[in-house]
Amino acid sequence: MSILAKREKRLLWIACVPMTLLALSCVYPVFFSLNNALKTNKGYILDRFGLVTQPTFDNFVTAWQRAHLSDYFVNSVITTGGAVLLLLVVSSLAGFALAMLRFPFRRFLFMVILASLMIPVQVVLVPFYRTIIALDLVNTRIGLIISYTAFFLPFSVYMMTAFYSRLPRELVEAARMDGATILQIWWNVMLPMGKPALITLGILNTLYCWNDVLISLLVLQKERTVMVGIAALRGEYTTNVPLLTAGIVLAAAPIVIIYVVFQRQIVNGIAVGAVKG
């Protein structure tokens, strides 16, 4: 083994130490929640950080019934699915236009979209809520779908624009010479070729929408989503921590499953935006 190879191997081992610590810091909260969800409240009070000795699933049943998670799951599935579908369609159209078409102020519009990514959500909450009230969209699923689309659209457009920018422009010119319209080019050429980015974008937006609490709490004040619903498991003075962690595990389970199944697509899609727009 050469000196250079030994040095590279030593550097890899050194890099493994902070990476391992980072991985443990991410895995431990999951283990802590699942471990305490299997305890009774008495068992948790006696030993908060110890391993569960007599596991019970009563907390999951109680959390599901008390927090009405069955109804809230329906709200989360409908609003998340509708928002993700709308985001994919709009961002794909906008990304195709910004990357492949030539029109006035195209670059300026793209820069405005990029600039909007730097605006914190909290800054626009007051005008956002006034707009939702004026449009009579409070306590409606369509209102939450539109809200998610508005907040997560800038990143989605940027990602699709970056992906389509890597494709040869000759594809559009060839399709135009064959007599295809703009929508036909988008449907028959851009969408099939943009499938990797669309899959990644769909997964990421699903994670964002499902885990959201702030926007959902403002729009759906009566029929809540699952992440807002688990807040009902907190007591006014004391909290049954095993019951609360059981609700958190139930709410996070679909997202964890999606991430485990599609983690390769998520990792590959992170590099999509690392190109010049």
PAZAPA-4460 file (N, C-alpha, C; in steps of 0.05 Angstrom, whole numbers, plus 32768, in hexadecimal, padded with zeros to 4 digits):
% residues 277
    n_x    n_y    n_z   ca_x   ca_y   ca_z    c_x    c_y    c_z   seq   type   mol
   8011   7FE8   8000   8000   8000   8000   8012   8019   8000     1      M     A
   800C   802B   7FEE   801D   8043   7FEB   8018   8056   8002     2      S     A
   802A   806A   8005   8027   807E   801A   800E   808E   8016     3      I     A
   8007   8095   7FFD   7FEF   80A5   7FF7   7FD6   8096   7FFE     4      L     A
   7FD6   807C   7FF8   7FBE   806C   7FFF   7FBB   806A   801D     5      A     A
   7FD1   8067   802C   7FCF   8066   8049   7FC5   8080   8054     6      K     A
   7FCE   8096   8049   7FC5   80B0   8052   7FA7   80B4   804D     7      R     A
   7F9D   80AC   8036   7F81   80AE   802F   7F70   809C   8042     8      E     A
   7F7A   8084   8048   7F6C   8073   805A   7F6B   807F   8076     9      K     A
   7F81   808B   807F   7F81   8098   8099   7F6E   80AF   809B    10      R     A
   7F6C   80BF   8085   7F59   80D5   8084   7F3D   80CC   8085    11      L     A
   7F37   80B5   8078   7F1C   80AA   8078   7F14   80A1   8095    12      L     A
   7F27   8095   80A3   7F22   808D   80BE   7F1D   80A5   80D0    13      W     A
   7F2C   80BA   80CC   7F28   80D3   80DB   7F0D   80DF   80D5    14      I     A
   7F05   80DE   80BC   7EEB   80E9   80B5   7ED4   80D8   80C0    15      A     A
   7ED9   80BE   80C5   7EC4   80AD   80CF   7EBB   80B5   80EB    16      C     A
   7ECD   80C0   80FA   7EC7   80C7   8116   7EB0   80DC   8118    17      V     A
   7EB3   80F4   810B   7E9D   8107   810D   7E84   80FE   80FF    18      P     A
   7E87   80EE   80E9   7E70   80E3   80DB   7E60   80D0   80ED    19      M     A
   7E6F   80BF   80FC   7E62   80AD   810F   7E53   80BC   8125    20      T     A
   7E60   80D0   8130   7E53   80E0   8144   7E3A   80EE   813A    21      L     A
   7E3B   80F8   8121   7E24   8105   8115   7E0D   80F1   8110    22      L     A
   7E14   80D9   8107   7E00   80C4   8103   7DF3   80BC   811E    23      A     A
   7E03   80BA   8133   7DF7   80B3   814D   7DE5   80C9   8157    24      L     A
   7DEC   80E2   8152   7DDB   80F8   815B   7DC0   80F8   814C    25      S     A
   7DC0   80ED   8134   7DA6   80EC   8125   7D96   80D3   812D    26      C     A
   7DA4   80BD   8133   7D96   80A4   8138   7D8B   80A3   8155    27      V     A
   7D9A   80B0   8168   7D92   80AE   8184   7D76   80B9   8189    28      Y     A
   7D6E   80D0   817E   7D52   80D9   8184   7D3D   80C5   817B    29      P     A
   7D42   80B8   8164   7D2F   80A4   815B   7D2E   808C   816E    30      V     A
   7D45   8083   8177   7D46   806D   818B   7D39   8075   81A5    31      F     A
   7D3F   808E   81AE   7D33   8098   81C7   7D15   8098   81C6    32      F     A
   7D09   80A2   81AF   7CEC   80A3   81AD   7CE0   8087   81AC    33      S     A
   7CEC   8075   819C   7CE1   805A   819A   7CE3   804B   81B4    34      L     A
   7CFA   804E   81C2   7CFE   8040   81DB   7CEB   804A   81F0    35      N     A
   7CE6   8064   81F2   7CD3   806E   8206   7CB6   8069   81FF    36      N     A
   7CB1   8067   81E5   7C95   8062   81DD   7C8C   8046   81E6    37      A     A
   7C9F   8034   81EB   7C98   8019   81F3   7C97   8016   8212    38      L     A
   7C9C   802C   8220   7C9C   802C   823D   7C80   8035   8248    39      K     A
   7C7B   802E   8261   7C64   803A   826F   7C6D   8054   827A    40      T     A
   7C5A   8065   8282   7C62   807F   828E   7C72   807B   82A7    41      N     A
   7C6B   8067   82B7   7C7A   8062   82D0   7C96   8058   82C9    42      K     A
   7C99   8047   82B5   7CB3   803E   82AD   7CC5   8054   82A3    43      G     A
   7CB8   8068   8295   7CC8   807E   828B   7CD2   8090   82A2    44      Y     A
   7CC0   8095   82B6   7CC8   80A6   82CC   7CDE   8099   82DC    45      I     A
   7CDD   807F   82E0   7CF2   8071   82F0   7D0D   8070   82E1    46      L     A
   7D0C   806D   82C6   7D25   806A   82B7   7D20   8077   829B    47      D     A
   7D27   8090   8299   7D21   809E   8280   7D33   8095   8268    48      R     A
   7D4C   808F   826E   7D5F   808A   8258   7D66   806C   8256    49      F     A
   7D5B   805B   8267   7D62   803F   8266   7D52   8031   8250    50      G     A
   7D5B   8018   824A   7D4D   8008   8236   7D32   7FFE   8242    51      L     A
   7D1E   7FFB   8231   7D05   7FF1   823A   7D07   7FD4   8242    52      V     A
   7CFC   7FCC   8258   7CFD   7FB1   8262   7CE3   7FA2   825D    53      T     A
   7CCD   7FB0   825F   7CB3   7FA3   825A   7CA4   7FB4   8245    54      Q     A
   7CAA   7FAF   822C   7C9D   7FBF   8216   7C7F   7FBC   8215    55      P     A
   7C71   7FD2   820F   7C54   7FD1   820C   7C4D   7FE3   81F4    56      T     A
   7C38   7FDB   81E6   7C2F   7FEA   81CE   7C15   7FFA   81D5    57      F     A
   7C0E   7FFB   81EF   7BF6   800A   81F6   7BF8   8028   81F0    58      D     A
   7C11   8033   81F2   7C14   804F   81EB   7C0D   8055   81CF    59      N     A
   7C13   8044   81BC   7C0D   8048   81A0   7BEF   8048   819B    60      F     A
   7BE1   8035   81A8   7BC4   8034   81A5   7BB7   804D   81B1    61      V     A
   7BC0   8054   81C9   7BB4   806C   81D7   7BBA   8085   81C7    62      T     A
   7BD2   8088   81BD   7BD9   80A0   81AE   7BC9   80A2   8194    63      A     A
   7BC5   808C   8187   7BB5   808B   816E   7B98   8094   8173    64      W     A
   7B8D   808B   8189   7B71   8091   818F   7B6E   80AD   819B    65      Q     A
   7B7E   80B4   81AF   7B7B   80CD   81BD   7B81   80E5   81AB    66      R     A
   7B95   80E3   8199   7B9C   80FA   8188   7B8D   80F9   816D    67      A     A
   7B7A   80E7   816A   7B6B   80E4   8151   7B7D   80E3   8138    68      H     A
   7B93   80D3   813B   7BA6   80D2   8125   7B9B   80C6   810C    69      L     A
   7B86   80B6   810E   7B7B   80AB   80F5   7B70   80C0   80E3    70      S     A
   7B62   80D4   80EF   7B57   80EA   80DF   7B6D   80FD   80D6    71      D     A
   7B81   8102   80E7   7B97   8114   80E0   7BA9   8108   80CB    72      Y     A
   7BAB   80ED   80CB   7BBB   80E0   80B6   7BAE   80E5   809B    73      F     A
   7B94   80E4   8099   7B86   80EA   8080   7B8C   8106   8076    74      V     A
   7B8A   8119   8088   7B90   8135   8081   7BAD   8138   8077    75      N     A
   7BC0   812B   8085   7BDC   812D   807D   7BE0   8120   8061    76      S     A
   7BD4   8109   805D   7BD8   80FB   8043   7BCC   810B   802C    77      V     A
   7BB5   8117   8030   7BA8   8126   801A   7BB7   8140   8015    78      I     A
   7BBE   814F   802A   7BCC   8168   8025   7BE8   8164   801B    79      T     A
   7BF6   8151   8026   7C11   814B   801C   7C11   8141   8000    80      T     A
   7C00   812E   7FFA   7BFF   8124   7FDE   7BF6   8139   7FCA    81      G     A
   7BE2   8149   7FD1   7BDA   815F   7FBF   7BEF   8174   7FBA    82      G     A
   7BFD   817B   7FD0   7C12   8190   7FCD   7C29   8185   7FBD    83      A     A
   7C32   816D   7FC2   7C48   8161   7FB4   7C42   815F   7F96    84      V     A
   7C2A   8156   7F8F   7C22   8154   7F73   7C22   816F   7F66    85      L     A
   7C17   8183   7F73   7C16   819E   7F67   7C32   81AA   7F65    86      L     A
   7C43   81A5   7F78   7C5E   81AF   7F77   7C6E   81A2   7F60    87      L     A
   7C6A   8189   7F5B   7C78   817B   7F46   7C70   8187   7F2A    88      L     A
   7C56   818B   7F27   7C4D   8195   7F0D   7C56   81B2   7F08    89      V     A
   7C52   81C3   7F1C   7C59   81E0   7F19   7C77   81E3   7F16    90      V     A
   7C86   81D6   7F28   7CA4   81D9   7F27   7CB0   81CE   7F0E    91      S     A
   7CA4   81B8   7F04   7CAF   81AD   7EEB   7CA9   81BF   7ED3    92      S     A
   7C92   81CB   7ED2   7C8C   81DF   7EBD   7C9D   81F7   7EBF    93      L     A
   7CA0   8202   7ED7   7CB1   821A   7EDB   7CCE   8214   7ED6    94      A     A
   7CD8   81FD   7EDE   7CF4   81F5   7EDA   7CF9   81F2   7EBC    95      G     A
   7CE7   81E6   7EAE   7CEA   81E3   7E91   7CEB   81FE   7E83    96      F     A
   7CD9   8210   7E8B   7CD9   822B   7E7E   7CF2   823A   7E84    97      A     A
   7CFB   823A   7E9D   7D13   8249   7EA5   7D2D   823E   7E9A    98      L     A
   7D2E   8224   7E95   7D46   8217   7E8C   7D48   8215   7E6E    99      A     A
   7D31   8212   7E60   7D32   820C   7E44   7D27   8222   7E32   100      M     A
   7D16   8232   7E3C   7D09   8246   7E2B   7D17   8261   7E2E   101      L     A
   7D14   8272   7E1B   7D1F   828D   7E1B   7D09   82A2   7E1C   102      R     A
   7D08   82B2   7E31   7CF3   82C7   7E33   7CFF   82DD   7E44   103      F     A
   7CF3   82F5   7E42   7CFE   830C   7E51   7CFE   8308   7E6F   104      P     A
   7D13   8312   7E7C   7D16   8312   7E99   7D17   82F5   7EA5   105      F     A
   7D1F   82E2   7E94   7D21   82C7   7E9D   7D35   82C4   7EB4   106      R     A
   7D4D   82CF   7EB2   7D61   82CD   7EC7   7D59   82DD   7EDF   107      R     A
   7D4C   82F4   7EDB   7D43   8304   7EF2   7D2E   82F4   7F02   108      F     A
   7D1C   82E7   7EF4   7D07   82D7   7F02   7D14   82C0   7F12   109      L     A
   7D28   82B4   7F06   7D36   829E   7F14   7D44   82A8   7F2D   110      F     A
   7D50   82BF   7F2B   7D5D   82CB   7F42   7D49   82D2   7F58   111      M     A
   7D32   82DB   7F51   7D1D   82E1   7F64   7D15   82C8   7F73   112      V     A
   7D12   82B2   7F64   7D0B   8298   7F70   7D21   828F   7F84   113      I     A
   7D3A   8292   7F7C   7D50   828B   7F8E   7D50   829D   7FA7   114      L     A
   7D4B   82B7   7FA3   7D4A   82C9   7FBA   7D34   82C2   7FCE   115      A     A
   7D1E   82B8   7FC4   7D08   82B1   7FD6   7D0F   8299   7FE8   116      S     A
   7D23   828A   7FE0   7D2C   8274   7FF1   7D38   827E   800B   117      L     A
   7D42   8296   800B   7D50   82A1   8022   7D3D   82B0   8035   118      M     A
   7D23   82B1   802F   7D10   82BF   8040   7D05   82AB   8055   119      I     A
   7D09   82B0   806F   7CFE   829D   8083   7CDF   829D   8082   120      P     A
   7CD5   8285   8088   7CB7   8282   8088   7CAA   8295   809C   121      V     A
   7CB7   8299   80B3   7CAB   82AA   80C8   7CA6   82C6   80BF   122      Q     A
   7CB6   82D0   80AC   7CB4   82EC   80A3   7C9A   82F1   8094   123      V     A
   7C8F   82DD   8086   7C77   82E0   8075   7C5F   82D4   8082   124      V     A
   7C60   82CC   809B   7C49   82BE   80A7   7C30   82D1   80A9   125      L     A
   7C35   82EA   80B1   7C1E   82FC   80B5   7C10   8302   809A   126      V     A
   7C1E   830B   8085   7C10   830F   806B   7C05   82F4   8060   127      P     A
   7C13   82DF   8065   7C09   82C5   805B   7BEE   82BE   8069   128      F     A
   7BEC   82C1   8083   7BD4   82BB   8091   7BBD   82CD   8089   129      Y     A
   7BC3   82E7   8085   7BAE   82FA   807C   7BA4   82F2   8060   130      R     A
   7BB6   82E9   804F   7BAD   82E0   8034   7B9C   82C7   8036   131      T     A
   7BA3   82B4   8047   7B93   829C   804A   7B77   82A3   8054   132      I     A
   7B75   82B6   8067   7B5B   82BE   8071   7B4B   82CC   805B   133      I     A
   7B58   82DE   804C   7B4A   82ED   8037   7B3F   82DA   8022   134      A     A
   7B4D   82C5   801C   7B45   82B2   8007   7B32   829C   8013   135      L     A
   7B2C   829E   802C   7B1A   828B   803A   7B24   826E   8037   136      D     A
   7B3E   826B   803C   7B4B   8250   803A   7B53   8245   8055   137      L     A
   7B4B   8252   806A   7B51   8248   8085   7B40   822F   808A   138      V     A
   7B4C   821A   8096   7B3F   8201   809D   7B36   81F2   8084   139      N     A
   7B45   81F5   806E   7B3F   81E6   8056   7B58   81D7   804D   140      T     A
   7B55   81BF   8043   7B6C   81B0   8039   7B78   81BD   8021   141      R     A
   7B67   81C8   800F   7B72   81D5   7FF7   7B83   81ED   7FFF   142      I     A
   7B7B   81FB   8015   7B8B   8211   801E   7BA7   8209   8027   143      G     A
   7BA9   81F2   8035   7BC3   81E8   803E   7BD3   81DE   8026   144      L     A
   7BC6   81D2   8012   7BD5   81C9   7FFA   7BE1   81E0   7FEB   145      I     A
   7BD1   81F6   7FE8   7BDB   820E   7FDA   7BF2   821A   7FEB   146      I     A
   7BEF   821B   8005   7C03   8226   8017   7C1E   8217   8014   147      S     A
   7C1C   81FD   8016   7C35   81ED   8012   7C42   81F2   7FF7   148      Y     A
   7C31   81F4   7FE3   7C3C   81F8   7FC8   7C4A   8213   7FC6   149      T     A
   7C3E   8228   7FD3   7C4A   8242   7FD2   7C65   8243   7FE1   150      A     A
   7C66   8236   7FF8   7C7F   8238   8008   7C95   8227   7FFD   151      F     A
   7C8F   8210   7FF2   7CA4   81FD   7FE9   7CA9   81FF   7FCB   152      F     A
   7C9B   8211   7FBD   7C9F   8213   7FA0   7CBA   821E   7F98   153      L     A
   7CC5   8233   7FA5   7CDF   823D   7F9C   7CF5   8228   7F9B   154      P     A
   7CF8   8218   7FB0   7D0C   8203   7FAF   7D06   81EF   7F99   155      F     A
   7CED   81E8   7F95   7CE6   81D5   7F81   7CED   81DF   7F65   156      S     A
   7CE6   81F9   7F60   7CED   8205   7F46   7D0B   8206   7F41   157      V     A
   7D19   820E   7F56   7D37   820F   7F53   7D42   81F3   7F4C   158      Y     A
   7D38   81DF   7F5A   7D43   81C4   7F56   7D3D   81BA   7F39   159      M     A
   7D24   81BE   7F2F   7D1D   81B5   7F14   7D2C   81C6   7EFF   160      M     A
   7D2F   81E0   7F04   7D3E   81F0   7EF1   7D5B   81E7   7EEF   161      T     A
   7D67   81E1   7F06   7D83   81D7   7F06   7D85   81BD   7EF7   162      A     A
   7D71   81AB   7EFA   7D73   8191   7EED   7D6F   8194   7ECF   163      F     A
   7D5B   81A4   7EC6   7D56   81A7   7EAA   7D6C   81B6   7E9C   164      Y     A
   7D7B   81C6   7EAB   7D91   81D5   7E9F   7DA7   81C3   7E95   165      S     A
   7DA9   81AB   7EA0   7DBD   8198   7E98   7DB7   8189   7E7E   166      R     A
   7D9D   818B   7E76   7D95   817D   7E5E   7D9C   818D   7E45   167      L     A
   7DA2   8180   7E2F   7DA8   818F   7E16   7D90   819E   7E0B   168      P     A
   7D94   81B7   7E04   7D7E   81C7   7DF9   7D75   81BD   7DDE   169      R     A
   7D86   81AD   7DD1   7D7E   81A3   7DB6   7D66   8191   7DB7   170      E     A
   7D5F   8186   7DCF   7D47   8176   7DD1   7D2E   8186   7DCC   171      L     A
   7D2E   819E   7DD7   7D17   81B0   7DD3   7D15   81B9   7DB6   172      V     A
   7D2C   81C0   7DAB   7D2D   81C9   7D8F   7D24   81B4   7D7C   173      E     A
   7D2C   819B   7D81   7D24   8185   7D70   7D06   817F   7D72   174      A     A
   7CFC   8181   7D8A   7CDF   817D   7D8D   7CCF   8193   7D80   175      A     A
   7CD9   81AC   7D81   7CCB   81C2   7D73   7CCB   81BE   7D55   176      R     A
   7CE1   81B4   7D4B   7CE3   81AF   7D2E   7CCF   8199   7D25   177      M     A
   7CC9   8187   7D37   7CB6   8172   7D31   7C99   817B   7D35   178      D     A
   7C95   8195   7D3D   7C7A   81A0   7D3F   7C6E   819E   7D5B   179      G     A
   7C7D   8197   7D6F   7C72   8194   7D8A   7C6F   81AF   7D97   180      A     A
   7C59   81B2   7DA6   7C55   81CA   7DB5   7C65   81CA   7DCF   181      T     A
   7C64   81E1   7DDE   7C74   81E3   7DF6   7C6A   81CE   7E0B   182      I     A
   7C4F   81CB   7E0E   7C45   81B8   7E21   7C4B   819B   7E18   183      L     A
   7C4B   8196   7DFE   7C52   817B   7DF5   7C6F   8175   7DFA   184      Q     A
   7C80   8189   7DF7   7C9D   8185   7DFD   7CA0   817F   7E1B   185      I     A
   7C92   818E   7E2B   7C94   818A   7E48   7C8A   816E   7E50   186      W     A
   7C74   8166   7E45   7C67   814D   7E4D   7C76   8134   7E42   187      W     A
   7C7E   8136   7E29   7C8A   811E   7E1B   7CA9   811D   7E1D   188      N     A
   7CB6   8134   7E23   7CD3   8134   7E23   7CDE   813A   7E3F   189      V     A
   7CD5   8151   7E4A   7CE0   815A   7E63   7CD8   8149   7E7B   190      M     A
   7CBF   8142   7E7D   7CB6   8132   7E94   7CC4   8117   7E96   191      L     A
   7CC5   8107   7E7F   7CD4   80EE   7E81   7CF1   80F1   7E88   192      P     A
   7CFE   8105   7E7D   7D1B   8109   7E83   7D1F   8114   7E9F   193      M     A
   7D0C   8122   7EAA   7D0E   812E   7EC4   7D05   811B   7EDB   194      G     A
   7D00   8102   7ED4   7CF5   80EF   7EE8   7D07   80ED   7F01   195      K     A
   7D22   80EA   7EFE   7D33   80E8   7F17   7D2F   8100   7F2A   196      P     A
   7D2F   8119   7F1E   7D2C   8131   7F2F   7D10   8132   7F3B   197      A     A
   7CFC   812A   7F2B   7CE0   812B   7F35   7CDC   8117   7F4C   198      L     A
   7CE8   8100   7F4A   7CE6   80ED   7F60   7CF3   80F8   7F7A   199      I     A
   7D0B   8102   7F77   7D18   810E   7F8E   7D09   8125   7F9A   200      T     A
   7CFF   8136   7F88   7CF0   814E   7F91   7CD6   8145   7F9F   201      L     A
   7CC9   8131   7F95   7CB1   8127   7FA1   7CB6   811C   7FBD   202      G     A
   7CCC   810E   7FC1   7CD3   8103   7FDB   7CD9   8119   7FEF   203      I     A
   7CE9   812D   7FE6   7CF0   8143   7FF8   7CD8   8153   8000   204      L     A
   7CC7   8159   7FED   7CAF   8169   7FF3   7C9C   815A   8005   205      N     A
   7C9B   813F   8002   7C8B   812F   8014   7C95   8131   8030   206      T     A
   7CAF   8131   8034   7CBB   8134   804E   7CB4   814F   805A   207      L     A
   7CB6   8164   8049   7CB1   8180   8053   7C94   8183   805B   208      Y     A
   7C82   817B   804A   7C65   817F   804F   7C5B   816E   8067   209      C     A
   7C64   8155   8068   7C5A   8144   807D   7C64   814D   8099   210      W     A
   7C7C   8157   809A   7C88   815F   80B4   7C81   817B   80BC   211      N     A
   7C73   818A   80AB   7C6D   81A6   80B1   7C59   81A8   80C8   212      D     A
   7C5E   81BC   80D9   7C4C   81C2   80EF   7C42   81DE   80ED   213      V     A
   7C54   81F1   80E8   7C4D   820D   80E9   7C38   8215   80D5   214      L     A
   7C3C   820F   80BB   7C28   8216   80A7   7C0E   8208   80AB   215      I     A
   7C10   81EE   80B2   7BF7   81DF   80B6   7BE7   81EA   80CE   216      S     A
   7BF5   81F2   80E3   7BE8   81FD   80FB   7BD8   8216   80F4   217      L     A
   7BE3   8226   80E2   7BD5   823F   80DA   7BBD   823A   80C8   218      L     A
   7BBF   8228   80B6   7BAA   8224   80A2   7B95   8211   80AC   219      V     A
   7B9C   81F9   80B6   7B89   81E6   80C0   7B87   81E9   80DE   220      L     A
   7B75   81F9   80E8   7B73   81FD   8105   7B5F   81EB   8112   221      Q     A
   7B4E   81DD   8103   7B3B   81CA   810E   7B43   81AE   8107   222      K     A
   7B42   81A7   80ED   7B4B   818D   80E4   7B69   818D   80DF   223      E     A
   7B78   8184   80F2   7B95   8187   80F1   7BA2   8170   80E2   224      R     A
   7BBC   8175   80DD   7BCD   8160   80D2   7BD9   8150   80E8   225      T     A
   7BE6   813A   80E1   7BEF   8127   80F6   7C05   8133   8107   226      V     A
   7C17   8143   80FC   7C2C   814E   810C   7C22   8163   8120   227      M     A
   7C0D   8171   8119   7C00   8183   812C   7BF0   8174   8140   228      V     A
   7BE4   815E   8137   7BD2   814F   8149   7BE0   8142   8160   229      G     A
   7BF9   813B   815D   7C07   812E   8173   7C0D   8141   818A   230      I     A
   7C0A   815B   8184   7C0E   816F   819A   7BF8   816C   81AF   231      A     A
   7BE1   8160   81A7   7BCB   815C   81BA   7BD2   8148   81D0   232      A     A
   7BE8   8139   81CB   7BF0   8125   81DF   7C00   8132   81F6   233      L     A
   7C07   814B   81F3   7C15   8159   8209   7C01   8163   821E   234      R     A
   7C07   815F   8237   7BF6   8168   824D   7BFA   8185   8253   235      G     A
   7BE7   8190   8262   7BE9   81AD   8269   7BFF   81B2   827D   236      E     A
   7C02   81A0   8290   7C15   81A3   82A6   7C2B   818D   82A4   237      Y     A
   7C23   8175   829F   7C36   815F   829C   7C31   8150   8282   238      T     A
   7C45   8143   8278   7C42   8135   825E   7C49   8118   8262   239      T     A
   7C38   8106   8258   7C3F   80EA   8257   7C52   80E5   8240   240      N     A
   7C6C   80E5   8246   7C80   80E4   8231   7C7F   80CB   8220   241      V     A
   7C7B   80B3   822B   7C78   809B   821A   7C61   809D   8207   242      P     A
   7C4B   80A9   8210   7C34   80AD   81FE   7C3A   80C1   81E8   243      L     A
   7C48   80D6   81EF   7C50   80EA   81DB   7C64   80DF   81C6   244      L     A
   7C78   80D0   81D0   7C8B   80C4   81BD   7C7E   80AF   81AC   245      T     A
   7C6A   80A1   81B6   7C5C   808E   81A5   7C4D   809C   818E   246      A     A
   7C41   80B3   8195   7C34   80C3   817F   7C48   80CD   816B   247      G     A
   7C60   80D6   8175   7C74   80DF   8162   7C7E   80C9   8150   248      I     A
   7C81   80B1   815B   7C8A   809A   814B   7C76   8093   8136   249      V     A
   7C5C   8093   813E   7C47   808E   812A   7C46   80A2   8114   250      L     A
   7C4A   80BC   811B   7C49   80D1   8107   7C61   80D1   80F5   251      A     A
   7C78   80C9   8100   7C91   80CA   80F0   7C95   80B0   80E0   252      A     A
   7C87   809B   80E7   7C8C   8081   80DA   7C8A   8081   80BC   253      A     A
   7C75   808E   80B0   7C73   808E   8093   7C8B   809C   8086   254      P     A
   7C94   80B2   8091   7CAA   80C1   8086   7CC4   80B1   8088   255      I     A
   7CC8   80A4   809F   7CE0   8093   80A2   7CE0   807D   808E   256      V     A
   7CC9   8070   8089   7CC8   805B   8075   7CCE   8065   8059   257      I     A
   7CC3   807C   8052   7CC8   8088   8038   7CE6   808F   8035   258      I     A
   7CF2   809A   804A   7D0E   80A1   8048   7D1F   8088   8045   259      Y     A
   7D19   8073   8054   7D29   805A   8052   7D27   804E   8037   260      V     A
   7D0F   804E   802C   7D0A   8041   8011   7D17   8051   7FFB   261      V     A
   7D15   806C   7FFD   7D1F   807D   7FE7   7D38   808C   7FEE   262      F     A
   7D48   8083   8001   7D5F   8092   8009   7D74   8095   7FF2   263      Q     A
   7D76   8081   7FE1   7D88   8083   7FCB   7D80   809A   7FB8   264      R     A
   7D66   809B   7FB2   7D5D   80B1   7FA0   7D61   80CC   7FAD   265      Q     A
   7D5D   80CE   7FC7   7D61   80E8   7FD5   7D7E   80F0   7FD4   266      I     A
   7D90   80DE   7FD9   7DAD   80E5   7FD8   7DB5   80EC   7FBC   267      V     A
   7DAC   80DD   7FA8   7DB4   80E4   7F8D   7DA8   80FE   7F84   268      N     A
   7D90   8105   7F8E   7D83   811D   7F85   7D8F   8137   7F92   269      G     A
   7D9E   8133   7FA8   7DAA   814B   7FB4   7DBD   8159   7FA1   270      I     A
   7DCA   814A   7F90   7DDD   8155   7F7D   7DD0   8162   7F65   271      A     A
   7DB5   8160   7F63   7DA8   816C   7F4C   7DAB   818A   7F4B   272      V     A
   7DAA   8197   7F62   7DAC   81B4   7F62   7DC8   81BE   7F61   273      G     A
   7DDC   81AD   7F60   7DF8   81B6   7F60   7E01   81BB   7F44   274      A     A
   7DF2   81CA   7F34   7DF9   81D1   7F19   7DF3   81EE   7F15   275      V     A
   7DFD   81F9   7F01   7DF8   8215   7EFA   7DDD   8218   7EED   276      K     A
   7DCC   8229   7EF9   7DB1   822D   7EEE   7DB1   823E   7ED5   277      G     A
***
